[in-house]
């Protein structure tokens, strides 16, 4: 682009003058003033907004000076002489030059002003308007400012012409001009030469001819009329083709937005700058352009082009970050805007930020997805009536500007009378149908309805308004105007609004032979549009199928024709379900929202979910439950809490609820648990010599609150006062999880000492520091502030002690908490006793917890942990040695926590005796009972892959010797050959160590199980089944027990309460109520045996004792 220039002092010097304030000068954005001219900006015409290419026609290019003169004369820039000749050979006058500059730059001609006193300089002089124009613009001035003489007939040298043109066009002055012009003019002349305005071979000091001015003017005019076309290669690249043939490729810093006019600046090879208004015309969408909410029940999602109606109106394709549920979606007529209606009970929060995620919306050959598109929910408008329409002579439709709530008949009056009738609110909460009980209330003719007091979901109440409408009789029955289908549903659009009370799922069906396969549910999507769901069990067949609709009426009672049907071609849903949103309802509940309804069986299978905390440790999943009201939502319940911050959720093998049961691709994402816990002081360390105290917190803190002096109090010379900059410096440490307070050398001329004793003369004592309302990074206030306990005593340097916790994290890791923060260590600061696993490394992080690593496994109960801590080899966060002497850490240290599961050495075979084998664990174990413990194991017989079932008494278990599980196999009767058994853990939590850690899982084989005699086994089994409660004879407090069973078996007895003496069992009566005891019979023959248990109910007093098989 050729630029306008600042004014120049004409002829006398190269001095620039500022513009005068007049109508010929415009203010350009950015503050710089530029002379108006037609070459300021090359703007595209309006038509360019509708085409990828834009162009402006340009005239023929002249070749000879005469042709150039003629072209300029045609534009009024030059005039010929009275004889009709151009007289290009003549020298140019100042008046002629003033006119050419005025015309070229598009200056406004000035009349009614005479700034000069030249002879003949009056209103009749043709040159006056042009001379006044260049004078007002500051481009040319008089030759004699005192006498006010312009000298309009005077001549112009070539170098003077070049100077004016260079300054007027604001050309860049070359640093090293190469010409023979006068020294003051060399730079200007070189700029004009470089732009092709004058010849480099001219005599620059000679007067300029009209021909030379024509050449320069024509070059300027042609530059002003360079046109171009543009092509959008992609959103970040645009190609411009100039009328000169030059192609300029522009890489944009910010990509173009579809269908939005954007200003683009570029330069040609000569350095001319152009400004274009470029529009990237797009018809099909490429992305979600944005979202908004102007009421609390609807979210508007704007695409940058057209999208597919079916997928855009699928509510399963949208999820809100807050977990609010989407009920239905309607697409605008131009197919660019989707309006999401929330389900009943789901309301947005006004003046809050929300986010919507979009998936599986098709646009041409693309699929549009977007995650967490944020928008502000702002409802600040009263609900209004948008339209009123008669629905025949029985009903009236009132449409509101937004969804409304709790609409009743008291909100309406009809023809000046209180409305009395039925009020039906449609599914979108915008449409209200009024059906008067009086059949004459809506007679044919003109009527008026008044609406008042209707509330929207923000609680805003509508003003009273009246609306005229005309009732006409409706005798036309509704018909089906459109129908679409998937295998599981049919969506029907009727020709008019229909009465929702007449639309029934049971009256919409397809036929299988003579059987009617009816829909199972119906959902209203619009006043005339409904979706009928058949479900996977009643799915439509593939291919063309007739769907029948019966009983549907409009509001005038006109019923759809009998046997109305429509042929649909169900679209097979092959879209996989996706995870749309994952949130933490609380520390033990994860809410997963899928993109579509999911299959109950796969959605509720616990094995399909894996949860890990922020450290990558697994969190056991307790259950998964599909929401009863929204089959897209599954809530995953956990046994233990999520970590504050980011946890990981993996989902596999979940299928959708369609006939094809499309399977989710494996998903792994983040579950964030908001930090709502108050920060706490982890530890503090005091260095009296350096007058320094370091306070460590258990989480990252807000830097601004840490460095705010008003959050601290100090006790100086036994007086409490606020901390100030003159008292101490505050320095956040360790990524704002700690703060250092360094007290000044002196206060008020007195030397500072940290002590709780009275200061000596010339000294001032600081004895305590209290921490007030510091906050963590999430805004939670310090716990100690609320309990008024955040006081640090500064009377002596820190002597480190053991804290309140020692944790055996795993078999090679122990965490030791100290009373104060540890900054560093030296040498063998912590060692384990000889013969025990040796310490391999130590981790310190400025907290009070030090992590100790070992080179081999510790015992799972920590019994070979015997640490010695050398305090003089530890340094506190305050910079002083932790203390003198040593500390001892063992499993008996107060606060010791065992977090390691009991394990089994699976490299060793389990000991087998007869039909029993023993599983040895690494430490003492426990269970609620032997009956409960049996559920911990799965046992499979190897020779025939038969799983032994505990519920069928195929095996029993008992805990023996503290750390062993004895497994008794009762399958001898069906065991035909010697065989191994495969043992695995399926219920680890049913057996734990003393600290509650579930046993470690394993999978092992057991060999050398001896086959028992089939006869003895059968006899024992038969005798056990024959033994019943009736064989136990109760008499008062005593029960007689049989000692022999069928098939020659013997029976021995044991009880958990009361006394067994031979064949007599004596109960113990409770003081009140009743109690139970368990009697266990052992039936034996040869080396085969089995057990059978009975429950004895013992009432108080002398009431009868009862016996029942367990």
N, C-alpha and C positions, 0 to 999 in steps of 0.2 A: 504494500500500500504506500502511496506517496503521501508523506505527512505534511501537515501545515506547519508553518514556522512562526517564530516570534517576529515582531516588527523590526525593521532595520532603518537606520538613518540613511536617507537616500543620498548617494553620490559623495558626500563629504568625508565619510569615514566608515570603518567597519563596526562602529558602536551599535549595540542592540538597545532598543528602547522598549519599555513595557507597553502592553496594550492599554488603550483607553477603555473606560467603561461605556460601551455603547451597544446598540442593538445588533451590531455586526459581529459581536464576539459571543461565543457560547461557552458555558461551563461544561467540561467533559468529566465524566465520572473518574474519580481519582484525584481531583483537585487541580489538574493542569488546564489552563485555558488554551484553546486551539481555535484558529480562524475557521469558520464554517466554510466548507467546500464540498463539492459533490464527490470528491474522492476520499472522504474520511473513512467510509466503510462500504465494502461491497456486500450488500444484504441480499438475501435470497427472496424471491417473490413468494406470495402465499401458496402458490401451487406447489412449491417445493416441499411443503409439509405433508403432501399426499403422494409423494413419489420418491423413490430411492435415487433418482437422478433429477437434477435441476439445471436449467440453462437459461441464458438471456441472449437474445439475438444481438449481433453486433454488425456494424456496417462494413463496407468494403474498405480495404486498406489502400490509402493513397500512396503513390510512388514519387511523383515529381513535386517540386515546391509549389507549382501552380495547383496541382490536384490537392495538395495539403491545404493551401489557402482556400480553395473552393469548399473543402470539407469544413474548415473552421468558419468560413463566412456563412455557410448554411446554418450553423449553430449560433450565429450572431456574435462570434468572438472577434472576427475581423470584418471590416467594410472595405469595398473598393473605392476608388476615386470617382469623381463625377463622370469621367469619360468611360467608366465601366472597367477600367484596367486595375490590376492588382498593384502595379508598380513595385514589384518586389525588390527592384534595384535601389530604391530610395532608402535614405537613412531613416531610422525610427525616431519618432519624437517621444517626449515624456508623456504627452497626452495619450498617444497611441498605446504606449506601454501600460499606462494606468488602466485603460479599457481592457487590454488583454488580461492583465492580472485580475481585474474584477470579475471578468467572465470565467476565467479558468478556475478561480477559487470559489465561485458562486457567491461573491459578496453582494450584499444588498446595496443597490444604487441609492445615493443620498441626494435628495432635492430639498430646496428651501434653505440651504446653508451655503454661505460663501466665505471660506476660510482664508482666501488669498486676494491680493489687490492688483494682480496682473491686469494690464490693459486688455480689455475685451473679455475679462473673466466675469461673466454675468450669467443669469439664468438661461439666456439664449444660447450659450456656448455648449455645443454637444458634449464636450469633454468634462464639464463640471461634475455631473453625477458620479463619474468614474474616479476623478481626482479626489472628490470628497470621500468616496468609499475607501480608497486605499489609504487616505489620510486618517480616517476614523479607525481603520484597522491597524494603524501604526506601521504599515508596510512601506509607504512613501511619505516624504515630508517636503516642505518647500526648501528652495536653495538658499533663501535669505529669510531667516526666521524673524529678524527685526522688522524688515520692510514687508514681510509676508508676501514674498514673491515665489511662486511655484515654478515659473518658466516652462509653461506647458508646451511651447514650441521648441524647447531646447532638445539637444541630441543626447543619446544614451550610448556609452561605450559598451563593448562586449563584456568586459570584466565587471562593469556596474550591473549589466543585465544578469550576468551569472550570479553576482552577489545577492541581488534581490530574489531571484528564483530559488537559490539554495536556502536562503533564510525563510522564505515564504513556505517552501515545501519541507523545511526542517530536515534537510539532508545531512548525513553524517560527514563531518569534515575529515578528510584523510590526514594522517599524521605526517606523511612525507610527500607533499605535492611536488609534481614534476612538470612545471610550465614556466613561461616567461612573462606572466602577468606581474603587475606591481606587487610588492611584498605583502601589502595589506589584503590583496585580493587573491593571492595564490591558492589558499585553501578552498575558497568558495568556487573559484574557477575549476579546480581539480574535481570537486564534488559534482559540478555541472557536467564536466567532461565524462566522468565515470558513469553518470546516469544517461549519457547520450543526448544531453540538451544542447551542447555546442560542440564544434569540432576542435580537436586538440591542435590543429594546424592554423587556427585563426589568429589574427593580430588582435590580441585581447584589449589593447589600448586604443584601437580604432573604434569609430562610431559603429554601432550595430545597425545592420540593414533590416528592412522589413522582412526580407527572405530569411535572415538568421532568426528573427523572432518567430516567424512562421514555423521553422523547423523545431525550435524549442517548445513552442506552444502545442504543436501537433504531437510531439513525443509525450508531453504531459497529459494531453487529452486522451491519447490512446491508452496510456497507463491507467487513467481513470475509468476507462471503458473495457478493461480486461474482464472477461466473464469466465465462468467455470461451471463445470458439472461436478457432482460428487457421487461416490459409490461407497456404501457401508459394507466393508468386507466382513467384519464381525463387530461385536459391540465395542471392541478396543481399537479397531483400525479403520480409517477412512481414507479413500483415495480421491484427490481433487485433480481434475483435468482442466487446465487453463485454456482460454481461447487462442493462446499462442502455441498450443500443442504440448506445453510442459505438463508433466504429471508429478504431483506432490503427494507423497505417502505420509500420513500422520498417525502416530501411535499416541493414543489418548492416555492421560494419567488416570482418568476415571472413566470406566466403561459407560457407554450410552445406555439410557433406559428406554425400553421399548415404547414406541408411540409417544415420545416426549421430545419436544423441540429443545435442542441444546446448542449453545453458542460455541463454535470451534474457531480458533485463530490459527493461521499458518502463514508461512512466508514462501515466496518463490525463490528461484536461484539467485535473482538479482537483489534479494533482501526486502522486496516489497511485501508488506503485511496485509493479509486479508482476514475478514471476519465473516464466517458463514453460519447460518442457522440450519442445523442438521437434524433430521428426524429419521430415526431407525424404525421403519414401518414393519410392524410384526402383527400377524393375524392370529397365529396359534401361540399359546402361552409358553414361556420358557422358565418362569419361576413365579414364586409367590412375591408379589410386589409389596404387600403390607397387610396389616390387619387393624381393625378399629372396633370400638364398642361405644355407642352413644346411648345405650340403655343397658339394663342389667340382665336381660334375658337373651340377647342376641350378640353374636360376634360376626363381623363382616370380614371375610377374607378376600382380598383383591389380587387377582392374577394379572400378569402383564399382557395377556392375550386371551384368546378363546380356549376353553377346556371342554372335555367330553362331559356331557350332561349326566350320564349314568354314574360314572365314577365320582364326579364332583358332588352329586347329591347323595352319595353313600356316607351316612353319618359315621360309619366305622373308620373312615379315612381321616378323621380329625380328632385330636385329643388336646385338652387344655392342661397346662402345667399344674394348675391348682387341683386337678382331679374332678372338676365340675364336668358333668356328663352331657354329651350332645345328644339331643333327642332326634332332630331331623335337620335337613339341609335343603335350601332352595337356591337354584341358580338363576341369575338374572337373564333377561331376554337376550342381552348381547353376549352371554356365556362367559363373562369375565369376572363376575362377582358372586361369591357363595355366601349366603346368610345362614349362620348356624343358630339354631334354636336350642336352648338348654332344656333338659328334662325338668319335670315337676320336682320342686325341692332344691334345684340347683340355681343359684342366683350369684351373679358376679358381685364383687365388692367395689363400690364406687370409689373413684379417685385412687385406685391402686393399679400397679403394673401387673399385667397378665401376659401369658404367652400361649400361642397355639402351634401345634405341630401338624403337618399335613403329609399324607403318604398315599401312594397308589392312585393319584388323580392323573388321568391321561390327557394329553394334549398333542394331537397328531400322532407322530411316531415316538413321542417322548412320554415319560412318566414324571410328574412333578412331585417332588418331596421337599419338605422344609422342616427344620427342627427349631422349636422354641422361638417363633417370630413374636417379638415383644410388642405390646401396645398398651396404652393407658385407657382404663375404663373411666369414661367421663359422661355421666348423665346429669345435665343441668337444665333440661327442658321439661315443661309440663306436657302431659299427654294431650293430644288434640284429635278431633274427628277428621279423618282424611276424606271419607266419602260415605254417602248413604245411598242405598239401592233397594228398590222394591223387589221382593222375590215372589211376585204374584200377589194374590189377595189374602194370603194367610200369614206371611212373614216379611220381615224387614231386616236388611243386613246393614250393620254399622261397622265401618272399618276405622281403626285408630292408627295414629302415627307410630305407635310402638306397642309392645305387649303390655297388657293391663291385668290387674289382679282383683279378685273378689268383687266382680261385677254383679250387681243385683238389680231387680226391677225398680228399686227406688232411685236409681241413677237416670231414669228415663221418664219423660212424659210425652204423650202422643196427642197431638191436636189440642194442647192445653190441658189435658187431663192426665192424672197420674197413671203411668203404664201399669197394667195388671195382666200378667201373662208369663209365659215360659221364656227364660233367658238361656241361650246356648252359646258357650264360648268355644270357638274352634281350637284345634290343636296348636295353632300358632299364637294364641293369646291376643291376637290383634283383631280378629273378626268376631263380632257378637251378633247373633241372630235373635231377633225379638219376634215371638209368636204370641199375639194377643189371645186371651181366652175367648174374647168376643169375636164371633165370626164376621161381624159387620164393621169392626174397627178399621179395617184396611179395605174399604170399598174402593172401587175404581174411581180415580180422580186425584186431586192434589191434597197433600197432607204435610204436616210439620212435626218433626221430632226434636225434642230438647234434651240435651245430654249435660249432666253436671256431676261433679264430685267423684269422677272415676280416677282411681289411683294407678300409677305405674309401680314398678318393682323397687323404685327408689323412694317411694312414699310421696311423690309429687302428685298433687290433685288437679284435675282438669278444671278449667273455668267453664261456666255455663255457656252453651252455644246452641243455636237453633238452626235447623236444616230442613229446607223444603225438598219434597220428593213427590213423584207422581206414581200412582199405582195403576198398573195395567194388568188385565187378566192373562194368566198363563195357562194354556191348555196343551202345551207341548211336553211330551214325556222325555226324560233324559235318555240319552244314548251313550254308547262308548265311543269316544273320539280317538283314544290311543291306548295301547296296552303293550307292555314289555315284560319280559320274564327271565328269571334264572331257573335253575332246577328246583330251588327251594321257595321261590316267591313269584308273585305276579303283581305288577303295578298297573292300576287302571285309572285312566283320566276320563271323566264323564263330560258331556257336552255342556253342563251347567252345574251350578252349586246344587248339591243333594243333601237331603236330611240325614245327618249322621246316625240318627236313631234307626234308620231303615237299612243301614249298611251292616251286614252280618257276615262273619266268616263262614258260617254254616250254610250260607246260600251262594257261595262261590265255590265252584268245583270243576274237576275234570273227570272224565269217565274212563274206567278200566273195565271194558266189557259193559255190563249193565250196572256196575257198581259206581257210585258217586264218591270220588275222593275229595273231600271238602277241605278247605283251609282251616288251620287251627287258630289263627289270630288275624286281626286286622289293625292297621295303623293309619290314621289320617295324616296325609302329607300336605294337603292344601284343601280349600273349600270344595274342590271337585276332583281331588286326587287321593287315592288310597292304595296302600300296599297290603296284599293278602299273603300271609306266610303259611307255607305248607310243611316246612321242616324237612329234615333228611328222610324221615320214615315215610312221608307222603309225597316225596319229590316227584316233580313232573318228569315224564319221559323225554328223552332227547328227540329232536326233530319237531315238526309241526304238530301242535296239539290244540284242540278246542277247549277254551275255558268258558264256563257258563256262569252268568250272573243273574240272580233273581231278586225280586222284592225291593229294589232300590227306587226311592221316590224323591221328587224334588219337593220344595217347601209348599207347593200348591197341591200336593197329593198325587201328582201325575206319576204313574209307575212305569218303570222300564218294561219294554215289551216282553212278553212271555217267551221263554226259550232263547233269550238273547245270548249270543256267544261271540267270541272273538278268537281268531287263530293266532297263536303266539309261537315263536321259535325260541325256546329257552336257551339262554346263553350259559354255557358251562363255566362256572367260576373256577379258574385255574390259578387264581392269585393266592400266593402264600400269605399266611398271617404274619404280621410284623409286630414288634414291640414298639408301641407308640410313646409310652410314658412310664417311667418308673419313679415312684416316690416312697418315702418312708412315712407311714401313718404314725408310727411311734417306734421306739427302739427295738421292738420285737415283731413288727408287722410291716411287710413290704407290699405296696399296692402296685400291681402290674396291669397296665391298660394295653390291650392288644388292638390292632387295627381293625379287627373283625371279631365276631363271636367265635369262641373256641370250644372244642369238644370237651365235655365235662370229664371224661375218663382220663384223657391225656393231660388236661389242665390241672387235675387234682392229684397227679402222680408225683409224690415227693421226690422221687429219683430224678425227675426232669429239672430240678432246680439245685444249683450249687451257689452257696453264699460264702464269701470270704471277707474278713475284716480288712482294715487298712494295712495291716502287716502281712496279709496273705494267708492268715490262718482260717481254716474252715469253721463256719458257724452252722451247727446242725439245724436242718429244716424239720420243724415239727409237723406241719400240715400245709396243704394248699387248697384253697376253697374258691370255687367260682361264684361270683356274685349272683344272688337269686334274681336281682332286678336288671342286671346288665351282664350279659354273657361274654362281654369283651373284657371284663375285669376279674382278676384273680388276686386274692390276698394270700401271701406267703407268710406263715407264722414261724417264728424261730424259738429255739430253746434258750438262747442267750442273747444279750443285747448286741446290736450293731455298734461299730466304732463311731464315735463322733467324727464327722467328715466323710470322706469317700470310702465306700465299701464296694465290692464287686459282686455282681449277680450274673450267673450264666444260666441260660434257659435252652433246653434241647427237647426235641421230639414232641412238642406241643402241636396239635393239629387243629384246623378250623372246624366249624360245625356244618360244613357243606357235605354234600353227598360224596365228593371226591376225597374229603378230608385232607386238604393240602397241608403239608408239614412245614412248620417254621424252620427257616435256616438257623443254625446255631447262633445264639445271641449272647454277647457279653457286654455289659454296660455298667455304669456307675450308679450306686444308690447312695445318696447323700443324706446323712442324718444331721440336721441342723444342731449347732452347738448352743444349747440353752442353759448350760451349766455355768454357775458362777466360777470365775477363776479363784485359785487359792494360792497362798504362799507356800511354795515347796520347801524353801529353806532360806536361811540368811547366814552371812559370814561377816565378821567384824575384824578389822585390822586397826588397832588403836594407834600404832606407830604412824601409819599413813593416813589416819583420820578418815578411814574409808569403810563403808558398809555396802555389801552387795546383797540384794534381795532377789531370789530366784522364784519365779511363778511356775505353775504347772502347765501353762499354755502361753501362746503368743499374745502379747498385750497390745493395746492401742498406743502408738508412740506419743501422740498428742497428750493423752491422759497421763502417760508416764512422766513426761517432761513438764507437766503443769504443776508449778510450785504450790498451788492451792490445795493439792491432793496430799500434802505432807505437813505434819506438825513435829516440832522438836522441843525437847525440854532443855533449856539453857539456864544454868544457874538456878535450877529448881523451878523455873517458870516456863509454862507451855506457851509457845508462840508459833505462828506460821513460818514455814521454811521460805527463805527468800534467796535471790541470787547472790546477795552479799554474804550469806551464811554458807552456802554449798553449791557445788556444780552437780547437775543431774545428767547422767549419761546412760542411755539405753544400751543393753548388751545382748549378745546371743539372739539376734533377730527379734529383738524386743520382748524376749521371754525373761529378761532380767534387767535390773536397773542398779547402777552404781551411784551412791551419794558420797561425794568427796567434800569434806568440810574444809573451810578456808583455814589458812595458817593462823589468822587472827581475826577477831571481831572487836570493833571499836577500840583497837589498839591493844587488845589483850590476847595472849597466846591461847589457842584452842587446844583443849585436851579432852579425850573421850574417857569419862569416868563418872561414877555415881557419887563421888565424894565432893565435898565443898572445895572449890578451887582456891589455890594459894593466891596471894596478892600478885597481880600482873597476869593472871590466868583466868580463863573462863571455861566452865565445864559444860559438856554436852553429854547427857546421860541416856536419853531415849529418842527414838524416832518412831512416829506413828504414821502408818500408811492409810490413807482414806479412800476416796471413791475412784481409784484407778479402774479402768475397764479393759476387758480383753478385746481382741480384734472384732468380735461380734457384738460388742456393746454391753456385755454382761458385767455387772459391778462386782468388785472383789468381795468374796464371801466374808472375809474378816472385817470388812467395813460394816456389814450389816450386824455383825456380832460384837463390834467394838473391841476386836482382839488383835488388830494388826500392829502390835507394838514390838519393836526390836530394842532390846536392852544393849547399851553401848559401853558397859562398864569395864569390859575386858575383851582381849582378842579371843577369837573363837577357839574353843577346845572341842574338837570333833568327837562325837559319840556315835554309837549305833542308833539308827532310826527305828521305826516301828515295823519294818518289813524286810524279810529275806525270802526271795522266791527262787525255787528250783524250776527254771523255765523249761529246760529240756535236759537231757542227760549230759550235755556238755556246756551248759550255760546256767549261771547263777547271778541274780541281781541282788545287790546289797544296798539298802538305803541307809544313809548316814544322817546325822542331825543337821548337817550344813552342806552347802554346795561344794563340790570338789572340782577344781579347775585343771589340775594336772597331777602326775605321779612320777616317781623316779625309781629306777631299778626294780628289784623284787618287792614292790610295795605290799603285795598280797600273795601268800603262798599257801599251798595245801600241805597237810602233814605227810611225812615220808611214807611211802608205800601206797598212798592214795593217788588217784588221777592228778597229774600236775597241772598247774595253771599255765596256759599257753599265751594268753594275752589279756589285757585289761582295757575297757573302753570307758572314758569319762567324757561328759558333754556339758559340764557346768551345772548340772542338776545335783541333787543330793543322792542320786542313784548311780552306782558304779556297776558295770556289767563285767563279770569275770568269766573267761572262757577256759575250757580244759582240753587237754590233748587226748583224753580217752573218756569212756562213759563212766559217769557216777552211777551209784545205785539209784533205782527209781524212787526210793524213799529218802534219799539223801543221807543214808547212814554212814557213808564214807566221805562226807563233807566235813573238813576240819581246818578252816582257814585261819591264818594269822595275818592281821592287818597292822603294818608298821606305820604309825601316824606321822612320824617325822619324814616319811617318804611321800606324803600326800600334801598338796597345796590347795588351800581353799580359794573360792572365787574372789575373796577380798585380798588375796596375794600373800597370806601368811601361812606358815607351816600348820598342818592340821592339829598338831599336838605332840605329846611325848608318850612313850610306851606303846603298847599293842592292844588290839581288840581281837577277840576270838569269835568265829562264826561257825556254828554247827546246826544240825537239824533240830537241836534242842534250844536254839536261840529264840527268845520271845519274838513272835511275829513271823516265824518260819512258815512258808507256804509251799506245799508240794503240788506242782502243776503237771507232774509227769505221770502218765498212765502206767499201771502194772503191765509188764510184758512177759512173753513166753519165749523160751529159747527153742525155736522151732527146728534148730539143727539137730536136736536130740529127739530120739523116739520116746513117745510116752510109755511109761511103765504099764504093762498089761498083766492082770491077774484074773484068770478065768474069764468071765464075761464083763469085767470092769477094767478101766484104765484111768490113769491119773494125769491131770494137766497141771504142771508146776508153774506158778507165777513168781515174779521177781520180788514180791513183797506181800504182806498180809492183805487179804481181800475180804469183802463182806457182801451180803445180799439181804434183801428183805426177808427171804425164806428160800429154802431149797426148791420149793415149787416155783417161785419167781425166777430163780437162777437158771432153771432149765430152759427158759426162753432166750437165753443169751447165745445158745448154740444151735447150729444146723449140722446134722450128721447124715452122711450118705454112705450106704453100703456099696463098696466098690464093684463087687462081682456082678450085680444086677442093677446098679444105679438107683436102688430104692432109697428114698428119703425116710429116715425114721422120724416118726411124729411124736412129739412129747405129749400132745393132747390124747393120743391113743396109748400112752404109757409104753411106747416102744423103747424109751430110755428115760432114766431119771438121773439127777445129779445131786451131789452134796458137797459142801465145803468142809475140808478136813485139814487138820494141822496148820490152820491159819492162812496158808498161802497156796493151798492145792484144791483143785476141783476133781472129785471122783465121779466118773461117768459110768453108770450101770446100764449095760445093754440087755434089753428084754426081748430080743428078736430071735432067740435061738431056735424057736420052732420053725421059722421060715428060712433060716440060714443053712444052706445045703453043702457049702464048701468053705474051706479056709479063705478068709478074705481080709483085705484092708478096709479101713473106714476113713472117710474124709471128714475132717472136723473144721468148721469155720465159725466165726463170731458174727451173729446177725443182730444181737441186742446188747451192745457193749455196756449201755448204761444200767443194765440189770445187775451187774457185778462191778463193784468199785473198790478202790483202796480206801484207807481210813480217811483221806481228805476228800473223798467223793469223786476222784478221777475215774472215769469208765475204763475198763480193761482195754488194752490195745487189741486191735483186730489181727487175726492170723488165719492161715489156711494150712492144715497139716494132715498127714496120713498116719493111721494107727495100724500096726501089723500084729500078727501072731495071736489073734483072738481064737481061742479054742472052741471047737464045735461041741455043744452040749448034746447029751443023749436026747433024741427026739421024744422018747416015751416019758422020761422024767419031766421034760419041758411041758409036754402036753398035759400031764397029770397036774402039774403045779398051776398052769393056766386055768384048767377046768375047775380046780379046787377054789381058786381065787374068785372065779365068777359065781361059784355055788355058795360062797360065804356071804350071808346077808345080815342085816341088822336084827332080823328075827332070831338069829342064833345067839345074840347077846341078851341075857335075861336080867332085867333090872328089878331090884327089890330094895326099896328105900334108897339108902345112900350107896348100895353095893350093886355091881353088875357082874354076873357070872360069865366067864369067857371060855369058849371052847378051846381045847388044846390039840384036837385032832381034826383034820379035814378029810375031804373025799380023796379017793385014789391013794390012800396010805400016806398022805401028807401030814406034817406036823405044823402047829401054829404057835408062835410066840408073840407076846404083846408088849407094847410100850406106850406111855402116855406123856403128853407135855404138861399136864396138870393132874393133881390127885396122885393116888398110889396104886401100882400094880403089884400084887402079891400072888404069884402062881396063877391061878385061874380066876382070881377075884380082883376087880377094880373098884376102888373106893373113891367116890367123888368128894370135892370140897365145896360146900354150900357157900354162895356169896351172901354178904350182909343184906343186900337189897337187890331187887331186879333179878336178872338171870345172867349166867355166864356159859361159855362153851369150852370144851376141851376136845383134843384130838387123840383118838385111840388108833394106833397103827399095828396091823397084823402082819407078821412075816410068815408066809406060807412056803414050806421047804420040803424038797424030796431029793435025796442024793446031794449033788452039788448045785442043784437048780433051786432058785428061790424067786419070789416076787413079793410085793407088799400091797396092802389094801388099807385105806384109812376110813375111819368112821368119826362122825361129829356127835359129841354127847352134849345135850343142852341141859344145864343144871339150874333149876329155879331156886329161889330162896325158900327157906322154911322146909316144909315136908311135902311140897308138891312133887308130882311124879317126874322122874328123870326120863328123858327120851333119847333114842339113838337113831341115827340115819347115816347111810353110806355117803361118803364125801365125794 
